[in-house]
Amino acid sequence: MARKRRSFEVFSMSFLDCMSCGFGAVILFFMIINAQVNETTDEDPADLMAETRKLEVEILEGRKNLVLARNTRERLDTEREDAQGQIAVIIALIEELREELAEYDKETLARVERVEQLQSDIESLEQEVKRLLALSAEEENEGTRLREFKGEGDRQYLTGLKLGGERTLILVDRSASMLDDTIVNIIRRRNMDTADKLAAVKWRQVVASVDWLTSQFAPGSEFQIYAFNNQVEPVIKGSEGTWLEADDATQLDEAIQVLRRTVPENGTNLRAAYEVAASLTPRPDNIILLVDGLPTMEAATTNRRTVSGRERFNLHRRAIRELPIGVPVNILLYPMEGDYDAAIAYWTLAYATGGSFMSVSRDWP
């Protein structure tokens, strides 16, 4: 049986052609790679190495800082633990001291109370001794008094006033505010007749205070009494600028009688009163001021109907510039409603001049 012949397929590309194409593709690939390598290697490798070294240095520095930070944190943790331990010890010590202090307080409380009781007894005895000494001095001086003053009962008039000196000047505030302690009653009494004004309790207290002061003058001394409101004038007419003899009881009685007939009115001009004190020759060695509040004016007349507390304080500060230097000013203050700065202002004046200050109670003298 005859075999069949296989059919032949005709292929137009030979093997050598295929190989040539393959080698050509490989050569072309290597040429492209070589061109890219040449383009890349054109950059300076020294710059790249410097950048690399810089990065290495920064990495090393960062690692160094990291190690330092870890060491610092460990040290701070150790110090915090030590501090917490010390705080605990201090707190325990404080609690122990508190317990000891409480125990000590319990033990010494009785001793403290005993000491305070003894101090109180000593003060009481000292006051009693002073009272007895004052009573003895009062009895010894009874025969040398120029005038007699009788208060209610057998009261002893013990004050801190410095009444000594060869020439004593008494300045008496006779403004409308001396009619009462309250603004409403002052306005009400200001519109009353003369008899009602003279019968005002506050004004009668002021006159009684002057009466008591004149009874304390030393024999052989001199005095002068001026009353002031918006103006200032001597209580005894015709005695301007002169000193009067304290031994002349007639003049003292006349001065008190004139004050009893004097009607409080108008404002308060302290500057004029201080100017009189500075003008006396020889000058006084003791000034006694009877007043109830800060001044409301610094001239004989004013157009203002109201004066604030700050303005009154400023008037006081300007007025005291007229006082003679080195003369103590003793102040008897008759407190008035609403004039809160008066007490500290006059206390300061008394302290600065070496005088004394007394806020007069309702039952004195």
C-alpha positions in Angstrom: 0.0 0.0 0.0 1.5 3.2 -1.1 2.1 5.8 1.7 0.5 9.1 1.4 2.8 12.0 0.9 2.7 14.8 3.5 1.8 18.2 2.2 4.4 21.0 2.4 3.6 24.4 3.9 5.3 27.3 2.4 6.8 29.9 4.9 8.1 33.1 3.5 10.6 34.0 6.3 13.7 31.9 6.7 15.4 31.0 10.0 18.3 33.3 9.4 15.9 36.2 8.9 14.4 35.5 12.4 17.7 35.3 14.0 18.8 38.6 12.4 15.7 40.3 13.6 16.3 39.0 17.2 19.9 40.1 17.3 18.8 43.5 15.9 16.3 43.9 18.7 18.9 42.9 21.3 21.4 45.4 19.9 18.7 48.1 19.9 17.8 47.4 23.5 21.4 47.7 24.6 21.8 50.9 22.7 18.8 52.4 24.6 20.1 51.2 28.0 23.6 52.6 27.3 22.1 56.0 26.4 20.1 56.1 29.7 23.3 55.1 31.6 25.3 57.9 29.9 22.6 60.4 30.7 22.5 59.4 34.4 26.2 59.3 34.8 26.6 62.9 33.5 25.7 64.3 37.1 28.6 65.0 39.5 28.9 62.1 42.0 30.7 64.3 44.5 27.5 66.2 45.2 25.6 63.0 45.8 28.3 61.8 48.2 28.2 65.1 50.1 24.5 64.9 50.4 24.8 61.3 51.6 27.4 62.2 54.2 25.2 65.1 55.4 22.3 62.7 55.8 24.5 60.3 57.7 25.6 63.1 60.0 22.0 64.2 60.7 21.1 60.6 61.4 24.0 60.3 63.9 23.0 63.6 65.5 19.4 62.5 65.8 20.5 59.2 67.4 22.7 61.2 69.8 19.8 63.5 70.8 17.5 60.6 71.2 20.0 59.0 73.6 20.3 62.3 75.6 16.5 62.6 75.7 16.2 59.1 77.1 18.9 59.8 79.7 17.2 63.1 80.7 13.9 61.4 81.0 15.4 58.7 83.2 17.1 61.3 85.3 13.9 63.3 85.7 12.0 60.2 86.6 14.5 59.4 89.3 14.4 63.0 90.7 10.6 62.9 90.7 10.6 59.6 92.6 13.1 61.2 95.1 11.0 64.3 95.4 7.8 62.3 96.0 9.7 60.4 98.7 10.8 63.7 100.4 7.3 65.1 100.1 5.9 62.1 101.9 8.5 62.5 104.6 7.8 66.2 105.0 4.0 65.6 105.2 4.5 63.0 107.8 6.8 65.4 109.8 4.1 68.2 109.5 1.4 65.9 110.8 3.7 64.9 113.7 4.4 68.5 114.5 0.7 69.3 114.4 0.0 66.6 116.9 2.8 67.8 119.1 1.5 71.4 118.8 -2.0 70.4 119.7 -0.8 68.6 122.7 1.3 71.6 123.7 -1.6 73.9 123.3 -3.7 71.7 125.6 -1.0 71.7 128.2 -0.3 75.5 128.0 -3.9 76.7 127.7 -4.4 76.8 131.4 -1.1 78.7 131.8 -2.1 81.3 129.2 -5.4 81.8 130.8 -3.7 82.3 134.2 -1.2 84.8 132.7 -4.0 86.8 131.0 -5.9 86.9 134.3 -2.9 88.2 136.1 -2.3 90.8 133.4 -6.0 91.9 133.7 -5.6 92.2 137.5 -2.4 94.2 137.1 -4.1 96.6 134.7 -7.1 97.0 137.0 -4.8 97.8 139.9 -2.8 100.3 137.8 -6.0 102.1 136.8 -7.1 102.2 140.4 -3.7 103.7 141.4 -4.0 106.3 138.6 -7.5 107.2 139.8 -6.4 107.6 143.3 -3.4 109.7 142.3 -5.6 111.9 140.2 -8.0 112.2 143.0 -5.2 113.2 145.4 -3.8 115.7 142.9 -7.3 117.1 142.4 -7.7 117.6 146.2 -4.3 119.2 146.4 -5.0 121.6 143.6 -8.5 122.4 144.8 -7.3 125.4 146.7 -5.3 126.8 143.7 -8.1 126.7 141.1 -9.1 130.1 139.7 -12.7 129.1 139.1 -15.0 126.3 140.3 -16.8 124.0 137.9 -19.6 121.7 139.1 -20.8 118.9 136.9 -23.4 116.3 137.6 -22.6 114.5 140.9 -19.0 114.1 142.0 -17.6 113.1 138.6 -13.9 113.2 138.0 -12.9 114.8 134.7 -9.9 112.8 133.6 -8.8 113.6 130.0 -5.6 113.5 127.9 -5.8 117.2 127.2 -2.6 119.2 127.7 -3.8 122.2 129.6 -0.5 123.6 130.7 1.3 126.6 129.3 1.6 130.3 129.9 -0.7 131.4 127.1 -3.7 129.3 126.1 -5.9 130.1 123.1 -9.4 128.6 122.9 -11.1 128.5 119.5 -14.8 127.8 119.7 -16.8 126.8 116.6 -20.1 128.7 116.6 -21.4 127.7 113.2 -24.9 126.5 112.6 -23.9 122.8 112.8 -23.4 123.3 116.5 -27.2 123.3 116.9 -27.5 119.5 116.6 -25.8 116.3 115.6 -28.0 115.5 112.6 -28.4 117.4 109.4 -32.2 117.3 109.6 -32.3 118.8 113.1 -29.7 121.4 112.2 -31.9 122.7 109.4 -35.0 122.6 111.6 -33.3 124.4 114.5 -31.7 127.0 112.2 -35.2 128.3 111.4 -36.3 128.5 115.1 -36.1 131.6 117.2 -33.1 132.7 119.2 -34.2 131.1 122.5 -34.6 127.7 120.9 -31.1 128.0 119.3 -29.5 128.9 122.6 -31.2 126.0 124.3 -29.8 123.4 121.8 -28.2 120.6 123.8 -25.1 120.4 121.6 -24.4 124.1 122.0 -24.9 124.1 125.7 -22.5 121.2 125.9 -19.9 123.2 124.0 -20.3 126.2 126.4 -20.0 123.8 129.4 -16.8 122.4 127.9 -15.3 125.9 127.7 -16.5 126.6 131.3 -14.6 123.5 132.4 -11.5 124.4 130.5 -11.3 127.9 132.0 -11.5 126.3 135.4 -8.3 124.4 134.7 -6.1 127.5 133.9 -3.0 127.7 136.0 -2.5 130.8 138.2 -0.4 133.5 136.6 -1.2 132.2 133.1 -2.8 134.1 130.2 -5.7 133.2 127.9 -7.8 134.3 125.0 -11.1 132.9 123.6 -12.2 133.4 120.0 -15.5 132.2 118.5 -15.6 131.6 114.8 -18.2 130.7 112.1 -17.8 132.4 108.7 -15.8 135.1 110.6 -13.8 135.1 113.8 -13.9 137.5 116.7 -12.9 137.4 120.4 -15.6 136.4 122.9 -14.8 139.5 125.1 -15.3 142.5 122.9 -12.4 144.8 122.5 -9.7 142.3 123.4 -8.6 141.6 119.8 -4.9 140.6 119.6 -4.3 140.8 123.4 -3.8 138.2 126.1 -6.1 138.3 129.2 -5.0 137.5 132.7 -6.3 134.1 133.9 -6.2 135.4 137.5 -9.0 137.8 136.7 -12.0 135.6 137.4 -14.3 138.4 136.3 -13.1 138.2 132.7 -13.4 134.4 132.7 -17.0 134.6 134.0 -17.7 137.3 131.4 -16.4 135.1 128.6 -18.7 132.2 129.6 -21.7 134.5 129.9 -21.0 135.9 126.4 -20.8 132.4 125.0 -24.1 131.4 126.6 -25.7 134.4 124.7 -24.0 133.6 121.4 -26.2 132.1 118.7 -24.6 129.4 116.4 -25.1 130.4 112.8 -23.6 130.4 109.3 -20.7 128.3 108.0 -17.3 127.2 109.3 -14.2 129.2 108.3 -11.3 127.5 110.1 -8.7 129.4 108.1 -9.7 132.7 109.7 -9.4 131.1 113.1 -5.9 129.8 112.4 -4.8 133.1 111.0 -5.8 134.8 114.3 -3.8 132.2 116.2 -0.7 133.0 114.1 -1.2 136.7 114.5 -1.2 136.8 118.3 2.0 138.3 119.9 3.5 136.6 121.7 2.2 133.5 120.1 0.2 130.9 122.1 2.0 127.9 123.5 -1.2 125.9 123.6 -4.3 125.9 121.3 -7.6 124.2 122.3 -10.0 123.8 119.4 -13.7 122.9 120.0 -15.2 121.9 116.6 -17.7 119.4 115.2 -16.6 118.9 111.7 -14.4 119.9 108.8 -14.6 123.5 107.4 -17.2 124.5 104.8 -15.6 127.7 103.6 -12.3 129.6 103.6 -13.6 133.2 103.2 -16.2 135.3 104.9 -18.7 134.7 102.1 -19.2 132.1 99.5 -21.6 131.5 96.6 -21.7 127.7 97.0 -24.8 126.1 98.6 -23.2 122.6 99.0 -19.7 121.4 99.7 -18.6 117.8 99.2 -16.6 115.7 101.7 -13.5 115.9 99.5 -13.8 119.7 99.2 -14.2 120.0 103.0 -11.1 117.9 103.5 -9.1 120.1 101.1 -10.3 123.2 102.9 -9.0 121.7 106.1 -5.6 121.0 104.6 -5.2 124.5 103.3 -6.4 126.0 106.6 -3.8 124.2 108.7 -1.0 125.9 106.8 -1.9 129.1 108.6 -1.3 127.6 112.1 1.8 128.8 113.9 4.6 126.2 113.8 5.5 124.3 116.9 2.3 125.0 118.9 0.4 121.9 120.0 -3.3 121.8 119.0 -5.6 120.0 121.4 -8.9 119.1 119.7 -12.3 118.4 121.3 -14.5 117.0 118.5 -18.3 116.9 118.8 -19.1 114.3 116.1 -21.7 115.3 113.5 -23.7 113.0 111.2 -22.1 112.3 107.8 -18.7 114.0 108.4 -16.7 110.7 108.5 -13.4 112.3 107.6 -13.4 114.8 110.5 -12.1 112.3 113.2 -9.1 111.1 111.3 -8.3 114.6 109.9 -8.3 116.2 113.4 -6.5 113.2 115.0 -3.8 113.6 112.4 -3.5 117.3 113.2 -3.3 116.7 116.9 -0.6 114.0 116.4 1.4 116.1 114.0 1.5 119.1 116.4 2.1 117.2 119.6 -1.4 117.9 120.9 -4.2 115.6 122.0 -7.5 114.5 120.5 -10.8 113.7 122.2 -14.1 112.7 120.7 -16.6 114.2 123.2 -19.3 112.0 124.5 -22.8 113.2 125.0 -22.5 113.5 128.9 -19.2 115.4 129.0 -18.4 117.5 130.9 
